[in-house]
Amino acid sequence: MSAPTLVILAAGMASRYGSQKQTEGFGPNGETIMDYSIYDAIRAGFGKVVFIIREDFATAFKEVFEPKLKGKIATAYVYQALDKYTTGFNIPAERTKPWGTAHAVLCTKGVVNEPFAVINADDYYGKEAFEQAYKFLTTECNEKMYCILGYELANTLSANGTVSRGVCSTNNQNILTQINERTKIYRNEDGQIIYEEAGVETPLQEDTRVSMNFMCFAPGFIDLCENEFATFLEKQGQELKSEFYIPYVTGQFTTLGLGDVKVIPTNAKWFGVTYKEDAPGVKASIDKLVQDKVYPERLW
């Protein structure tokens, strides 16, 4: 059996951050957050990394990553573009926003043909999470069983603004029963975590398990993305800011009775850069991990 693949979502426009955070250096020698994820994936046993990026910054992106990854892990590049998999659909002329994370995964069709994990480029997930993902992908993953690495909500907030999270509900066997993408989660003035939707505030528990877009799938998930994307375009394609999310397609996998999704609780440390103001905290966290010998001072 071939080693699993790591798919990295790096095509986002970083509208809240204000620059290309995917290639910003946070480590002591200019390492990006992705560098640490790839390093963790390599030592866990992953055999290939597939970057989903925009073609307009492909050259600069490859110049950063190809020299340091050569000989360490196989690489491939997929370009997410508005017109991909939209044949026969009239894209609104004003639309500039990418179609979302599930569309990004769809763009890997024909490139990813083995069990794979998906992560965000701008999130640090922790060494233990990659070990858990590798174990699942090589021992349990099949077309009837996928998984989500479930992080504690309280550990995934930003002090600098709202965040989007896939909020998971499970049964007593940690099998997903529902997942809802909440796009405006924050801690209010009373210290309570809430999500806001249509002006209504709803509380969430501190230990709620959420998806940080670290999920594990068999390749059939890509075909499901294709099927569901056609429906999405029909229903929401004319909305200028509508997005086709991985958690939505994952929920459809269970709703349609195609199989189960296990939510694997992880205590791995998470941090990320949603806002520019998050950057100093990320740099300090990486410095601490290097100081604690979790990573060498120079990764590559």
GUSETOR-489132 format. One record per residue: residue number from 1; residue in one letter; x negated, y negated, z negated of N, C-alpha, C in turn. Coordinates in pm, whole numbers, plus 50000, padded with zeros to 5 digits. Example, Ala and Ser with C-alpha at 12.3 -4.5 7.8 and 13.67 -1.06 7.14 Angstrom:
2
(rec 1 "a" (48681 50569 49220) (48770 50450 49220) (48680 50330 49220))
(rec 2 "s" (48715 50225 49292) (48633 50106 49286) (48710 49997 49213))
This chain:
300
(rec 1 "m" (49916 50119 50000) (50000 50000 50000) (49912 49875 50000))
(rec 2 "s" (49949 49778 50083) (49868 49656 50091) (49887 49571 49965))
(rec 3 "a" (49785 49494 49934) (49792 49406 49817) (49898 49299 49840))
(rec 4 "p" (49962 49252 49734) (50065 49149 49751) (50004 49016 49796))
(rec 5 "t" (50090 48933 49851) (50052 48802 49904) (50104 48692 49812))
(rec 6 "l" (50028 48584 49803) (50072 48466 49731) (50111 48359 49833))
(rec 7 "v" (50235 48312 49824) (50285 48206 49912) (50292 48077 49830))
(rec 8 "i" (50228 47972 49880) (50222 47846 49807) (50300 47739 49881))
(rec 9 "l" (50399 47683 49812) (50482 47576 49868) (50408 47443 49856))
(rec 10 "a" (50355 47395 49967) (50274 47273 49964) (50316 47174 50071))
(rec 11 "a" (50441 47183 50118) (50487 47095 50227) (50572 46980 50177))
(rec 12 "g" (50597 46973 50047) (50683 46868 49993) (50626 46730 50018))
(rec 13 "m" (50715 46630 50022) (50672 46494 50055) (50624 46416 49933))
(rec 14 "a" (50638 46474 49813) (50589 46411 49690) (50643 46269 49674))
(rec 15 "s" (50775 46254 49697) (50834 46120 49695) (50828 46057 49556))
(rec 16 "r" (50842 46138 49451) (50838 46082 49316) (50695 46058 49270))
(rec 17 "y" (50602 46130 49329) (50462 46119 49285) (50390 46003 49353))
(rec 18 "g" (50419 45985 49482) (50363 45869 49549) (50239 45894 49633))
(rec 19 "s" (50190 46019 49637) (50074 46051 49720) (50070 46201 49740))
(rec 20 "q" (49968 46251 49814) (49958 46394 49838) (49894 46463 49717))
(rec 21 "k" (49977 46492 49619) (49926 46552 49496) (49874 46693 49518))
(rec 22 "q" (49915 46758 49630) (49871 46895 49655) (49719 46906 49664))
(rec 23 "t" (49655 46800 49715) (49510 46808 49732) (49435 46713 49638))
(rec 24 "e" (49502 46664 49537) (49435 46577 49439) (49353 46661 49342))
(rec 25 "g" (49234 46613 49311) (49147 46686 49219) (49178 46655 49074))
(rec 26 "f" (49194 46762 48995) (49219 46747 48851) (49112 46814 48766))
(rec 27 "g" (49039 46911 48825) (48936 46983 48751) (48806 46906 48743))
(rec 28 "p" (48710 46955 48667) (48583 46885 48645) (48502 46865 48772))
(rec 29 "n" (48525 46949 48874) (48454 46932 49000) (48552 46909 49115))
(rec 30 "g" (48660 46840 49084) (48757 46805 49186) (48853 46916 49224))
(rec 31 "e" (48862 47021 49141) (48954 47131 49172) (49100 47084 49167))
(rec 32 "t" (49177 47130 49263) (49321 47102 49263) (49391 47202 49172))
(rec 33 "i" (49518 47174 49141) (49596 47272 49065) (49604 47403 49142))
(rec 34 "m" (49619 47394 49274) (49625 47515 49356) (49501 47601 49340))
(rec 35 "d" (49386 47538 49325) (49262 47615 49309) (49274 47709 49190))
(rec 36 "y" (49329 47661 49081) (49341 47745 48961) (49442 47857 48984))
(rec 37 "s" (49550 47828 49055) (49648 47933 49086) (49586 48040 49175))
(rec 38 "i" (49511 47997 49277) (49449 48094 49368) (49344 48176 49294))
(rec 39 "y" (49268 48111 49210) (49167 48181 49129) (49234 48288 49043))
(rec 40 "d" (49345 48252 48978) (49418 48348 48895) (49475 48461 48979))
(rec 41 "a" (49524 48429 49099) (49581 48531 49186) (49474 48629 49233))
(rec 42 "i" (49357 48578 49267) (49248 48665 49312) (49209 48763 49201))
(rec 43 "r" (49191 48712 49079) (49149 48803 48972) (49260 48895 48926))
(rec 44 "a" (49386 48862 48959) (49497 48954 48929) (49508 49065 49033))
(rec 45 "g" (49456 49040 49156) (49457 49145 49258) (49528 49110 49388))
(rec 46 "f" (49577 48987 49404) (49643 48946 49529) (49542 48950 49644))
(rec 47 "g" (49593 48983 49765) (49502 49002 49877) (49503 48891 49980))
(rec 48 "k" (49605 48805 49977) (49616 48700 50078) (49690 48582 50019))
(rec 49 "v" (49656 48462 50066) (49731 48343 50028) (49782 48277 50155))
(rec 50 "v" (49911 48245 50155) (49975 48178 50268) (50018 48039 50221))
(rec 51 "f" (49963 47937 50285) (49997 47799 50252) (50109 47751 50343))
(rec 52 "i" (50215 47700 50284) (50321 47637 50363) (50298 47487 50354))
(rec 53 "i" (50263 47426 50468) (50227 47284 50469) (50295 47216 50588))
(rec 54 "r" (50279 47085 50595) (50324 47010 50712) (50209 47003 50811))
(rec 55 "e" (50242 47015 50937) (50137 47020 51039) (50057 46891 51046))
(rec 56 "d" (50119 46778 51008) (50048 46651 51021) (49932 46634 50923))
(rec 57 "f" (49928 46715 50816) (49809 46708 50731) (49734 46841 50724))
(rec 58 "a" (49754 46924 50828) (49691 47056 50830) (49539 47049 50837))
(rec 59 "t" (49486 46960 50919) (49340 46952 50936) (49272 46915 50805))
(rec 60 "a" (49323 46809 50740) (49266 46765 50614) (49280 46873 50507))
(rec 61 "f" (49393 46941 50507) (49419 47046 50408) (49320 47161 50425))
(rec 62 "k" (49303 47206 50548) (49212 47318 50573) (49068 47281 50540))
(rec 63 "e" (49032 47156 50563) (48895 47114 50532) (48866 47124 50382))
(rec 64 "v" (48970 47110 50301) (48954 47122 50156) (48942 47267 50114))
(rec 65 "f" (49027 47355 50170) (49038 47491 50116) (48958 47599 50188))
(rec 66 "e" (48941 47586 50317) (48874 47694 50390) (48731 47720 50343))
(rec 67 "p" (48648 47617 50322) (48510 47646 50281) (48500 47720 50149))
(rec 68 "k" (48584 47685 50052) (48569 47749 49922) (48638 47885 49911))
(rec 69 "l" (48734 47914 50001) (48804 48042 49992) (48748 48148 50087))
(rec 70 "k" (48664 48106 50180) (48608 48200 50278) (48535 48314 50208))
(rec 71 "g" (48574 48437 50242) (48512 48555 50184) (48569 48596 50049))
(rec 72 "k" (48659 48515 49994) (48716 48546 49862) (48859 48599 49871))
(rec 73 "i" (48937 48547 49967) (49073 48594 49987) (49115 48556 50129))
(rec 74 "a" (49196 48639 50192) (49247 48608 50326) (49341 48488 50317))
(rec 75 "t" (49340 48404 50421) (49425 48286 50422) (49507 48280 50550))
(rec 76 "a" (49624 48218 50541) (49708 48191 50658) (49784 48061 50631))
(rec 77 "y" (49827 47997 50739) (49895 47867 50728) (50026 47872 50805))
(rec 78 "v" (50130 47820 50742) (50262 47812 50804) (50306 47667 50796))
(rec 79 "y" (50365 47617 50904) (50407 47478 50906) (50559 47468 50892))
(rec 80 "q" (50601 47392 50792) (50744 47365 50775) (50780 47238 50851))
(rec 81 "a" (50881 47247 50935) (50927 47132 51013) (51079 47133 51020))
(rec 82 "l" (51138 47014 51035) (51283 47002 51034) (51353 47085 51141))
(rec 83 "d" (51285 47104 51255) (51353 47172 51365) (51339 47324 51362))
(rec 84 "k" (51264 47377 51267) (51245 47523 51263) (51373 47593 51217))
(rec 85 "y" (51413 47696 51292) (51531 47777 51263) (51659 47694 51262))
(rec 86 "t" (51663 47590 51348) (51784 47506 51358) (51841 47508 51500))
(rec 87 "t" (51806 47608 51578) (51853 47615 51717) (52005 47603 51725))
(rec 88 "g" (52051 47508 51806) (52194 47487 51823) (52256 47393 51721))
(rec 89 "f" (52177 47348 51624) (52228 47256 51522) (52177 47116 51551))
(rec 90 "n" (52266 47019 51541) (52232 46880 51567) (52181 46815 51439))
(rec 91 "i" (52049 46801 51427) (51989 46741 51307) (52018 46592 51305))
(rec 92 "p" (52069 46540 51193) (52094 46396 51184) (51967 46315 51214))
(rec 93 "a" (51978 46212 51295) (51862 46133 51335) (51795 46068 51215))
(rec 94 "e" (51872 46039 51109) (51817 45971 50991) (51752 46067 50894))
(rec 95 "r" (51761 46195 50920) (51708 46294 50826) (51555 46294 50829))
(rec 96 "t" (51492 46272 50715) (51346 46280 50703) (51303 46382 50599))
(rec 97 "k" (51391 46411 50504) (51358 46501 50393) (51349 46645 50444))
(rec 98 "p" (51247 46722 50403) (51241 46864 50440) (51366 46938 50392))
(rec 99 "w" (51394 47053 50453) (51517 47126 50420) (51511 47195 50285))
(rec 100 "g" (51394 47204 50223) (51387 47262 50090) (51304 47389 50084))
(rec 101 "t" (51294 47444 49963) (51201 47553 49936) (51239 47684 50005))
(rec 102 "a" (51368 47713 50015) (51407 47839 50081) (51382 47831 50231))
(rec 103 "h" (51397 47713 50289) (51362 47695 50429) (51211 47712 50448))
(rec 104 "a" (51133 47664 50351) (50988 47683 50357) (50953 47831 50361))
(rec 105 "v" (51016 47910 50275) (50993 48055 50275) (51035 48115 50408))
(rec 106 "l" (51146 48071 50464) (51191 48120 50594) (51085 48098 50701))
(rec 107 "c" (51010 47988 50690) (50906 47957 50789) (50791 48058 50786))
(rec 108 "t" (50784 48144 50685) (50679 48247 50679) (50719 48374 50755))
(rec 109 "k" (50837 48374 50815) (50885 48493 50888) (50783 48534 50993))
(rec 110 "g" (50746 48662 50992) (50648 48714 51085) (50504 48704 51035))
(rec 111 "v" (50482 48623 50932) (50349 48608 50874) (50337 48688 50745))
(rec 112 "v" (50443 48689 50667) (50446 48764 50541) (50531 48889 50562))
(rec 113 "n" (50468 49005 50552) (50536 49132 50577) (50516 49231 50463))
(rec 114 "e" (50476 49182 50348) (50449 49265 50232) (50510 49198 50108))
(rec 115 "p" (50519 49269 49995) (50569 49203 49873) (50488 49077 49845))
(rec 116 "f" (50559 48973 49801) (50491 48845 49784) (50548 48768 49665))
(rec 117 "a" (50463 48680 49613) (50504 48586 49509) (50506 48447 49570))
(rec 118 "v" (50596 48364 49521) (50606 48224 49565) (50577 48134 49447))
(rec 119 "i" (50496 48030 49470) (50471 47930 49366) (50472 47791 49427))
(rec 120 "n" (50487 47690 49342) (50471 47550 49383) (50322 47514 49382))
(rec 121 "a" (50284 47425 49473) (50145 47381 49479) (50106 47297 49358))
(rec 122 "d" (50202 47225 49302) (50170 47125 49200) (50202 47170 49059))
(rec 123 "d" (50220 47300 49040) (50245 47355 48906) (50132 47448 48866))
(rec 124 "y" (50090 47437 48741) (49994 47532 48683) (50075 47636 48606))
(rec 125 "y" (50056 47764 48640) (50141 47870 48584) (50075 47954 48476))
(rec 126 "g" (49944 47962 48473) (49876 48040 48371) (49834 48177 48419))
(rec 127 "k" (49719 48220 48374) (49659 48348 48412) (49753 48466 48386))
(rec 128 "e" (49819 48466 48269) (49905 48578 48231) (50022 48595 48327))
(rec 129 "a" (50075 48484 48379) (50189 48492 48470) (50151 48563 48599))
(rec 130 "f" (50031 48538 48650) (49987 48605 48772) (49965 48754 48747))
(rec 131 "e" (49918 48788 48629) (49902 48930 48595) (50039 48998 48589))
(rec 132 "q" (50137 48930 48529) (50273 48985 48522) (50332 49000 48662))
(rec 133 "a" (50311 48900 48748) (50364 48905 48884) (50300 49020 48964))
(rec 134 "y" (50169 49034 48953) (50099 49140 49026) (50151 49278 48981))
(rec 135 "k" (50168 49295 48852) (50218 49423 48802) (50356 49453 48858))
(rec 136 "f" (50444 49353 48858) (50578 49374 48912) (50573 49406 49060))
(rec 137 "l" (50497 49330 49136) (50492 49347 49281) (50436 49483 49322))
(rec 138 "t" (50351 49540 49239) (50286 49667 49275) (50352 49788 49210))
(rec 139 "t" (50444 49767 49119) (50506 49882 49051) (50659 49885 49057))
(rec 140 "e" (50724 49770 49070) (50870 49766 49064) (50938 49703 49184))
(rec 141 "c" (50871 49611 49251) (50936 49532 49356) (50977 49619 49474))
(rec 142 "n" (51101 49602 49518) (51150 49665 49641) (51268 49581 49691))
(rec 143 "e" (51331 49626 49798) (51439 49546 49857) (51566 49542 49771))
(rec 144 "k" (51565 49615 49661) (51679 49611 49568) (51642 49546 49435))
(rec 145 "m" (51516 49507 49419) (51473 49450 49292) (51368 49341 49314))
(rec 146 "y" (51406 49218 49280) (51316 49104 49283) (51295 49055 49140))
(rec 147 "c" (51214 48952 49121) (51198 48899 48986) (51169 48750 48986))
(rec 148 "i" (51198 48689 48872) (51166 48550 48843) (51081 48550 48718))
(rec 149 "l" (50972 48475 48718) (50896 48453 48595) (50970 48343 48519))
(rec 150 "g" (51020 48377 48400) (51104 48284 48325) (51026 48209 48218))
(rec 151 "y" (51015 48079 48234) (50946 47993 48138) (51047 47929 48041))
(rec 152 "e" (51001 47899 47919) (51088 47830 47824) (51107 47686 47867))
(rec 153 "l" (51232 47643 47875) (51265 47510 47924) (51189 47400 47848))
(rec 154 "a" (51182 47412 47716) (51119 47308 47635) (50973 47285 47673))
(rec 155 "n" (50910 47388 47732) (50769 47378 47770) (50749 47330 47913))
(rec 156 "t" (50858 47290 47980) (50846 47256 48122) (50895 47115 48154))
(rec 157 "l" (50913 47032 48052) (50965 46897 48075) (50851 46799 48101))
(rec 158 "s" (50887 46685 48161) (50792 46576 48179) (50835 46461 48089))
(rec 159 "a" (50737 46399 48024) (50767 46282 47941) (50789 46158 48026))
(rec 160 "n" (50772 46172 48157) (50773 46054 48244) (50892 46045 48338))
(rec 161 "g" (50990 46136 48319) (51109 46129 48403) (51181 46262 48406))
(rec 162 "t" (51285 46270 48487) (51365 46391 48496) (51293 46498 48579))
(rec 163 "v" (51334 46624 48560) (51278 46735 48636) (51391 46821 48690))
(rec 164 "s" (51360 46900 48793) (51453 46998 48848) (51410 47137 48805))
(rec 165 "r" (51504 47217 48759) (51473 47353 48715) (51587 47447 48755))
(rec 166 "g" (51551 47572 48787) (51652 47675 48809) (51685 47740 48676))
(rec 167 "v" (51801 47708 48622) (51841 47756 48488) (51899 47897 48501))
(rec 168 "c" (51838 47992 48430) (51874 48134 48444) (51966 48181 48332))
(rec 169 "s" (52064 48260 48368) (52147 48334 48273) (52122 48483 48299))
(rec 170 "t" (52108 48562 48191) (52076 48705 48207) (52166 48791 48119))
(rec 171 "n" (52168 48922 48149) (52235 49016 48059) (52133 49068 47958))
(rec 172 "n" (52173 49166 47877) (52083 49213 47771) (51967 49297 47822))
(rec 173 "q" (51962 49320 47953) (51849 49391 48014) (51759 49296 48093))
(rec 174 "n" (51777 49167 48069) (51700 49062 48138) (51723 49061 48289))
(rec 175 "i" (51841 49109 48331) (51877 49101 48473) (51957 48973 48495))
(rec 176 "l" (51920 48900 48598) (51984 48772 48627) (52134 48790 48655))
(rec 177 "t" (52214 48709 48588) (52358 48707 48617) (52399 48580 48690))
(rec 178 "q" (52319 48473 48670) (52348 48347 48738) (52224 48258 48734))
(rec 179 "i" (52205 48180 48839) (52098 48080 48839) (52153 47952 48899))
(rec 180 "n" (52133 47843 48830) (52183 47713 48874) (52069 47613 48883))
(rec 181 "e" (52053 47552 48998) (51950 47450 49015) (52001 47320 48954))
(rec 182 "r" (51938 47279 48845) (51974 47153 48780) (51868 47051 48817))
(rec 183 "t" (51909 46944 48884) (51812 46852 48944) (51782 46731 48857))
(rec 184 "k" (51846 46719 48741) (51820 46603 48655) (51821 46646 48508))
(rec 185 "i" (51709 46707 48465) (51695 46754 48327) (51597 46663 48255))
(rec 186 "y" (51633 46625 48132) (51543 46541 48052) (51581 46552 47905))
(rec 187 "r" (51493 46501 47821) (51521 46496 47677) (51576 46357 47646))
(rec 188 "n" (51695 46350 47586) (51757 46220 47562) (51699 46151 47438))
(rec 189 "e" (51753 46035 47405) (51699 45956 47294) (51713 46027 47160))
(rec 190 "d" (51808 46121 47151) (51827 46198 47027) (51737 46321 47022))
(rec 191 "g" (51655 46340 47126) (51564 46454 47128) (51625 46581 47183))
(rec 192 "q" (51747 46573 47234) (51815 46692 47286) (51790 46704 47436))
(rec 193 "i" (51769 46828 47482) (51753 46851 47625) (51890 46857 47691))
(rec 194 "i" (51907 46780 47795) (52034 46780 47867) (52008 46783 48017))
(rec 195 "y" (52111 46823 48092) (52107 46799 48236) (52227 46712 48270))
(rec 196 "e" (52204 46628 48368) (52308 46534 48410) (52352 46566 48551))
(rec 197 "e" (52482 46571 48570) (52538 46600 48702) (52669 46525 48717))
(rec 198 "a" (52678 46446 48823) (52798 46364 48848) (52833 46278 48727))
(rec 199 "g" (52729 46228 48659) (52750 46140 48545) (52786 46209 48415))
(rec 200 "v" (52794 46343 48418) (52829 46421 48299) (52703 46482 48238))
(rec 201 "e" (52684 46465 48107) (52568 46519 48038) (52605 46650 47969))
(rec 202 "t" (52523 46754 47991) (52548 46885 47932) (52422 46931 47861))
(rec 203 "p" (52433 46972 47733) (52313 47014 47659) (52262 47150 47704))
(rec 204 "l" (52131 47170 47689) (52067 47298 47717) (51981 47338 47598))
(rec 205 "q" (51974 47467 47571) (51895 47516 47459) (51745 47505 47490))
(rec 206 "e" (51666 47482 47385) (51521 47468 47400) (51458 47591 47465))
(rec 207 "d" (51507 47711 47428) (51445 47835 47476) (51511 47891 47602))
(rec 208 "t" (51595 47811 47667) (51655 47854 47794) (51545 47895 47892))
(rec 209 "r" (51563 48010 47955) (51465 48055 48053) (51494 47989 48189))
(rec 210 "v" (51391 47929 48246) (51409 47859 48373) (51308 47908 48476))
(rec 211 "s" (51348 47897 48598) (51258 47927 48710) (51176 47805 48742))
(rec 212 "m" (51046 47825 48755) (50955 47720 48801) (50910 47750 48944))
(rec 213 "n" (50997 47821 49017) (50966 47866 49153) (50847 47961 49157))
(rec 214 "f" (50828 48036 49047) (50734 48149 49050) (50821 48273 49054))
(rec 215 "m" (50837 48328 49175) (50927 48441 49196) (50857 48546 49281))
(rec 216 "c" (50906 48669 49270) (50847 48781 49343) (50954 48849 49427))
(rec 217 "f" (50923 48873 49553) (51020 48927 49647) (50959 49034 49736))
(rec 218 "a" (51046 49119 49789) (51010 49205 49902) (51035 49124 50030))
(rec 219 "p" (50974 49162 50142) (50985 49079 50263) (51126 49058 50315))
(rec 220 "g" (51219 49146 50279) (51358 49129 50323) (51421 48999 50275))
(rec 221 "f" (51364 48939 50170) (51416 48813 50120) (51407 48705 50228))
(rec 222 "i" (51306 48713 50313) (51289 48613 50419) (51404 48621 50517))
(rec 223 "d" (51450 48743 50548) (51566 48760 50637) (51693 48704 50571))
(rec 224 "l" (51705 48723 50439) (51820 48668 50368) (51818 48515 50375))
(rec 225 "c" (51700 48456 50362) (51688 48310 50376) (51738 48265 50513))
(rec 226 "e" (51703 48342 50616) (51747 48306 50752) (51898 48310 50764))
(rec 227 "n" (51960 48415 50711) (52106 48427 50718) (52174 48314 50642))
(rec 228 "e" (52124 48287 50521) (52187 48186 50437) (52161 48044 50490))
(rec 229 "f" (52050 48025 50559) (52020 47891 50611) (52121 47850 50718))
(rec 230 "a" (52164 47945 50798) (52265 47913 50900) (52393 47864 50834))
(rec 231 "t" (52432 47929 50725) (52551 47886 50651) (52531 47750 50587))
(rec 232 "f" (52412 47730 50531) (52379 47602 50469) (52390 47488 50570))
(rec 233 "l" (52333 47507 50688) (52339 47402 50791) (52483 47369 50828))
(rec 234 "e" (52564 47471 50838) (52704 47451 50874) (52778 47370 50768))
(rec 235 "k" (52748 47397 50641) (52821 47332 50532) (52758 47201 50487))
(rec 236 "q" (52624 47194 50483) (52559 47079 50423) (52454 47012 50513))
(rec 237 "g" (52441 47059 50634) (52335 47011 50721) (52345 46865 50760))
(rec 238 "q" (52464 46806 50752) (52479 46664 50787) (52453 46572 50669))
(rec 239 "e" (52434 46630 50549) (52401 46548 50433) (52251 46517 50436))
(rec 240 "l" (52216 46390 50431) (52077 46350 50454) (51981 46400 50348))
(rec 241 "k" (52029 46425 50226) (51940 46468 50118) (51971 46609 50067))
(rec 242 "s" (52051 46683 50139) (52081 46821 50097) (51955 46906 50107))
(rec 243 "e" (51943 47003 50014) (51826 47091 50015) (51869 47236 49997))
(rec 244 "f" (51797 47321 50066) (51821 47465 50067) (51718 47529 49973))
(rec 245 "y" (51762 47564 49853) (51670 47603 49745) (51651 47755 49735))
(rec 246 "i" (51531 47797 49696) (51505 47938 49667) (51600 47993 49560))
(rec 247 "p" (51622 47922 49447) (51714 47976 49347) (51854 48003 49402))
(rec 248 "y" (51899 47922 49498) (52031 47946 49556) (52034 48079 49631))
(rec 249 "v" (51933 48103 49714) (51929 48228 49791) (51911 48347 49697))
(rec 250 "t" (51832 48328 49592) (51814 48435 49493) (51947 48468 49427))
(rec 251 "g" (52025 48364 49397) (52158 48387 49340) (52248 48460 49436))
(rec 252 "q" (52239 48427 49564) (52319 48496 49666) (52283 48644 49676))
(rec 253 "f" (52156 48675 49656) (52110 48814 49658) (52189 48898 49558))
(rec 254 "t" (52212 48841 49439) (52289 48914 49337) (52439 48903 49362))
(rec 255 "t" (52486 48785 49401) (52629 48764 49425) (52682 48856 49534))
(rec 256 "l" (52601 48877 49637) (52642 48961 49749) (52623 49110 49720))
(rec 257 "g" (52573 49142 49601) (52554 49281 49562) (52440 49351 49634))
(rec 258 "l" (52341 49273 49677) (52229 49330 49752) (52125 49394 49660))
(rec 259 "g" (52125 49356 49532) (52028 49411 49438) (52024 49328 49311))
(rec 260 "d" (51924 49355 49230) (51909 49287 49101) (51784 49200 49101))
(rec 261 "v" (51787 49097 49016) (51672 49010 48994) (51638 49015 48846))
(rec 262 "k" (51521 49063 48816) (51476 49068 48676) (51416 48934 48637))
(rec 263 "v" (51452 48884 48521) (51388 48763 48468) (51283 48809 48368))
(rec 264 "i" (51157 48795 48404) (51048 48840 48319) (51002 48723 48232))
(rec 265 "p" (51029 48729 48101) (50986 48618 48015) (50834 48610 48013))
(rec 266 "t" (50784 48490 48027) (50640 48472 48018) (50607 48365 47916))
(rec 267 "n" (50505 48389 47840) (50457 48290 47744) (50337 48214 47798))
(rec 268 "a" (50311 48233 47928) (50200 48163 47991) (50221 48012 47980))
(rec 269 "k" (50113 47941 47968) (50121 47795 47955) (50146 47733 48093))
(rec 270 "w" (50243 47643 48098) (50276 47573 48223) (50250 47424 48207))
(rec 271 "f" (50204 47360 48313) (50208 47215 48322) (50208 47176 48469))
(rec 272 "g" (50249 47054 48499) (50258 47015 48638) (50260 46865 48655))
(rec 273 "v" (50257 46823 48781) (50256 46680 48813) (50376 46645 48900))
(rec 274 "t" (50481 46603 48833) (50596 46552 48905) (50578 46403 48932))
(rec 275 "y" (50523 46333 48833) (50505 46189 48841) (50357 46154 48828))
(rec 276 "k" (50321 46038 48882) (50182 45992 48874) (50134 45987 48729))
(rec 277 "e" (50227 45951 48639) (50191 45938 48497) (50160 46072 48432))
(rec 278 "d" (50195 46182 48499) (50165 46315 48445) (50017 46351 48462))
(rec 279 "a" (49948 46283 48553) (49813 46323 48592) (49713 46328 48475))
(rec 280 "p" (49706 46225 48388) (49609 46232 48279) (49628 46353 48188))
(rec 281 "g" (49754 46389 48161) (49781 46506 48077) (49739 46634 48143))
(rec 282 "v" (49757 46643 48275) (49714 46761 48350) (49562 46773 48345))
(rec 283 "k" (49492 46663 48366) (49345 46666 48362) (49296 46708 48224))
(rec 284 "a" (49361 46657 48119) (49321 46694 47983) (49346 46842 47956))
(rec 285 "s" (49458 46894 48006) (49491 47036 47987) (49389 47126 48056))
(rec 286 "i" (49349 47088 48177) (49250 47168 48250) (49114 47160 48180))
(rec 287 "d" (49078 47042 48136) (48951 47028 48061) (48949 47120 47940))
(rec 288 "k" (49063 47131 47872) (49072 47217 47752) (49058 47364 47791))
(rec 289 "l" (49118 47405 47903) (49107 47544 47949) (48963 47578 47987))
(rec 290 "v" (48895 47483 48049) (48754 47504 48083) (48670 47512 47955))
(rec 291 "q" (48699 47423 47862) (48628 47423 47734) (48647 47555 47659))
(rec 292 "d" (48768 47612 47671) (48799 47738 47603) (48755 47860 47682))
(rec 293 "k" (48686 47839 47793) (48628 47946 47876) (48734 48030 47949))
(rec 294 "v" (48855 47975 47963) (48955 48044 48045) (48911 48040 48191))
(rec 295 "y" (48846 47929 48228) (48792 47912 48363) (48648 47863 48354))
(rec 296 "p" (48568 47900 48454) (48433 47842 48459) (48443 47694 48495))
(rec 297 "e" (48339 47618 48463) (48342 47475 48494) (48351 47451 48644))
(rec 298 "r" (48287 47536 48721) (48297 47528 48868) (48362 47657 48916))
(rec 299 "l" (48482 47645 48973) (48557 47765 49013) (48490 47842 49126))
(rec 300 "w" (48444 47771 49227) (48402 47838 49350) (48252 47826 49374))
